[in-house]
Amino acid sequence: MTAVSASGGRPPQPPPRVAVIGGGLAGITAAIALAESGADVTLLEARPRLGGATCSFNRDGLVIDTGQHVFLGCCTAYRGLLAKLGMTGHAPLQRRFDVTVLAPGGRRARLRRTALPGPLHMLPALGRYPFLSLAERLRVSRPALAMRRVDPADPAVDQQRFGDWLAAHGQAERARRALWDLFSVSALNIAGDDASLALAATVVKTGLLGKNNAADIGVAALPLGELHGDAAATLLAKLGAQVTLGAKVSSVQPGDGYLVRLAQGAGELAADAVVLAVPHEKAAPLIPPGTLPDAAVAGWAGLGASPIVNVHVIYDRPVTDLAFAAAIDSPVQWVFDRTRISGMDRPPQQYLAISLSAADAYADVPAARLREQFVPALAELLPAARDARVTEFFVTRERRATFRQAPGSGALRPRTATRRPGLVLAGAWTDTGWPDTMEGAVRSGLAAAVELRRTVLTASTIGERQ
Ligand SMILES: Cc1cc2nc3c(=O)[nH]c(=O)nc-3n(C[C@H](O)[C@H](O)[C@H](O)COP(=O)(O)OP(=O)(O)OC[C@H]3O[C@@H](n4cnc5c(N)ncnc54)[C@H](O)[C@@H]3O)c2cc1C
């Protein structure tokens, strides 16, 4: 059917213009979905590259990710984005959840799921977990069973601390530190006890109590800049979307549609609709007055920020054959082998990155002091590192890595739609029900596209305009 016949003889209208502000995973996802729906999309990103918090940089010939990222089998929306970007093969998932847990003195355990249906799939591994006593292991089933009755959408659940809830279900200090922290601290980027029970429940129910492959871990085999930013730029160009880098938006003015202004008078753009896909502290000053209740926008400040620090250590020889591992009784939380992915072609060196979530205590510590702490800590966990020489050591710090996923944060997260038709919010901090993760970001971008399709880009409008 031609555009003219669809509009009953009226001349064809140009497609609706959508400005997507922010080129992180949320903005990328929204831009792709809207361009696929026939909108005339312009993606405005302040930095000189796409990808937002998932980015890479070059250091002496090595490609470094500012922060190690992993995802899980249950991250269906994120995996959908990878598929669209043609990147599924470059972000492989484990065949079965399998995590080696290291402890000082070279002790180690392996948490590996079976093929049994969830939640039985983890029981054999937990039953053998050597870092808990038999009594502690037996008690782990109590919170696992009780969690099934916790509703993450219940506002009262959002007010509770995960640690208090675990303690009330028989999880003493040792079990919380040696087992629950392994997953909750990295998933929620907050000290395990301090996390919102609602967000912890989403992680536990989806990842551990759901399908048996839900927690299988995925790790990119390409630097994040290539996996997301570069691939998205290629796809968006193919879809006819305009991507403008180095474009920092300074205001969004409603009128007949929206006028989006760039900082320092660098230009302006008229749009029929806007997706505001920037972090909450950047969204608050950009959102036009009256778009949401003032108290709601002021409340976003309460989401705060939580840092992630990555400690990068290059050895003169291989010190482990593990692709990644978790650690207990150590300042190291998770450690990843980055040798191949960084493009290192100086064998036999090995490049490890320690990922430190909830890193408030480390965010401002000089690299030299972190070296004094973490090089011996790695040697405690990996005996081969004791004889190896550290050839390079550096630190990357993301001070506002995620919002602070504490009790009460759920009530502060806004929905996609606002009071203004055509102005929608996206970002991993919005009310996705998910923690501040890649999965949350992609879900928020999809929700923004769905909302604009429903309101601004209705099928009839698109039919008329094409
Ligand atoms: C070190 C680190 C490790 C992490 N590890 C994991 C992990 O293992 N697994 C996981 O799932 N998640 C992880 N996360 C979280 C995940 O990266 C984020 O949740 C997700 O990438 C957020 O995407 P976003 O699009 O919502 O926001 P962002 O990625 O922050 O994107 C927002 C974009 O908006 C742009 N912007 C801001 N202001 C303006 C403006 N005025 N005009 C134009 N553009 C603007 C910014 O430059 C940015 O590119 C980690 C985060 C960090 C920092």
PDBQT file of the ligand as one rigid body, heavy atoms in Angstrom, charges set to zero:
ROOT
HETATM    1  C1  LIG A 501      32.418   0.333  36.239  1.00  0.00    +0.000 C 
HETATM    2  C2  LIG A 501      31.020  -0.177  35.965  1.00  0.00    +0.000 A 
HETATM    3  C3  LIG A 501      30.772  -1.539  36.012  1.00  0.00    +0.000 A 
HETATM    4  C4  LIG A 501      29.491  -2.011  35.769  1.00  0.00    +0.000 A 
HETATM    5  N1  LIG A 501      29.270  -3.355  35.739  1.00  0.00    +0.000 NA
HETATM    6  C5  LIG A 501      28.085  -3.815  35.299  1.00  0.00    +0.000 A 
HETATM    7  C6  LIG A 501      27.900  -5.197  35.061  1.00  0.00    +0.000 A 
HETATM    8  O1  LIG A 501      28.788  -6.007  35.291  1.00  0.00    +0.000 OA
HETATM    9  N2  LIG A 501      26.688  -5.609  34.570  1.00  0.00    +0.000 N 
HETATM   10  C7  LIG A 501      25.679  -4.734  34.303  1.00  0.00    +0.000 A 
HETATM   11  O2  LIG A 501      24.628  -5.180  33.814  1.00  0.00    +0.000 OA
HETATM   12  N3  LIG A 501      25.822  -3.409  34.537  1.00  0.00    +0.000 NA
HETATM   13  C8  LIG A 501      26.994  -2.929  35.009  1.00  0.00    +0.000 A 
HETATM   14  N4  LIG A 501      27.171  -1.588  35.200  1.00  0.00    +0.000 N 
HETATM   15  C9  LIG A 501      26.005  -0.688  35.044  1.00  0.00    +0.000 C 
HETATM   16  C10 LIG A 501      25.695  -0.388  33.585  1.00  0.00    +0.000 C 
HETATM   17  O3  LIG A 501      26.863   0.004  32.899  1.00  0.00    +0.000 OA
HETATM   18  C11 LIG A 501      24.676   0.754  33.534  1.00  0.00    +0.000 C 
HETATM   19  O4  LIG A 501      23.523   0.402  34.274  1.00  0.00    +0.000 OA
HETATM   20  C12 LIG A 501      24.196   1.082  32.118  1.00  0.00    +0.000 C 
HETATM   21  O5  LIG A 501      25.250   1.063  31.184  1.00  0.00    +0.000 OA
HETATM   22  C13 LIG A 501      23.541   2.467  32.147  1.00  0.00    +0.000 C 
HETATM   23  O6  LIG A 501      23.109   2.810  30.850  1.00  0.00    +0.000 OA
HETATM   24  P1  LIG A 501      22.275   4.148  30.608  1.00  0.00    +0.000 P 
HETATM   25  O7  LIG A 501      22.076   4.279  29.160  1.00  0.00    +0.000 OA
HETATM   26  O8  LIG A 501      21.079   4.146  31.490  1.00  0.00    +0.000 OA
HETATM   27  O9  LIG A 501      23.183   5.334  31.193  1.00  0.00    +0.000 OA
HETATM   28  P2  LIG A 501      24.633   5.819  30.744  1.00  0.00    +0.000 P 
HETATM   29  O10 LIG A 501      25.439   4.673  30.258  1.00  0.00    +0.000 OA
HETATM   30  O11 LIG A 501      25.149   6.626  31.876  1.00  0.00    +0.000 OA
HETATM   31  O12 LIG A 501      24.369   6.763  29.488  1.00  0.00    +0.000 OA
HETATM   32  C14 LIG A 501      23.931   8.074  29.603  1.00  0.00    +0.000 C 
HETATM   33  C15 LIG A 501      24.578   8.882  28.493  1.00  0.00    +0.000 C 
HETATM   34  O13 LIG A 501      24.054  10.218  28.506  1.00  0.00    +0.000 OA
HETATM   35  C16 LIG A 501      25.085  11.086  28.131  1.00  0.00    +0.000 C 
HETATM   36  N5  LIG A 501      24.731  12.443  28.570  1.00  0.00    +0.000 N 
HETATM   37  C17 LIG A 501      24.692  12.914  29.831  1.00  0.00    +0.000 A 
HETATM   38  N6  LIG A 501      24.298  14.196  29.826  1.00  0.00    +0.000 NA
HETATM   39  C18 LIG A 501      24.089  14.538  28.536  1.00  0.00    +0.000 A 
HETATM   40  C19 LIG A 501      23.663  15.734  27.892  1.00  0.00    +0.000 A 
HETATM   41  N7  LIG A 501      23.384  16.832  28.586  1.00  0.00    +0.000 N 
HETATM   42  N8  LIG A 501      23.545  15.740  26.547  1.00  0.00    +0.000 NA
HETATM   43  C20 LIG A 501      23.826  14.626  25.817  1.00  0.00    +0.000 A 
HETATM   44  N9  LIG A 501      24.236  13.466  26.385  1.00  0.00    +0.000 NA
HETATM   45  C21 LIG A 501      24.357  13.426  27.723  1.00  0.00    +0.000 A 
HETATM   46  C22 LIG A 501      26.314  10.514  28.835  1.00  0.00    +0.000 C 
HETATM   47  O14 LIG A 501      27.517  10.997  28.256  1.00  0.00    +0.000 OA
HETATM   48  C23 LIG A 501      26.093   9.026  28.634  1.00  0.00    +0.000 C 
HETATM   49  O15 LIG A 501      26.720   8.548  27.463  1.00  0.00    +0.000 OA
HETATM   50  C24 LIG A 501      28.433  -1.087  35.501  1.00  0.00    +0.000 A 
HETATM   51  C25 LIG A 501      28.693   0.287  35.475  1.00  0.00    +0.000 A 
HETATM   52  C26 LIG A 501      29.971   0.743  35.689  1.00  0.00    +0.000 A 
HETATM   53  C27 LIG A 501      30.224   2.224  35.625  1.00  0.00    +0.000 C 
ENDROOT
TORSDOF 0
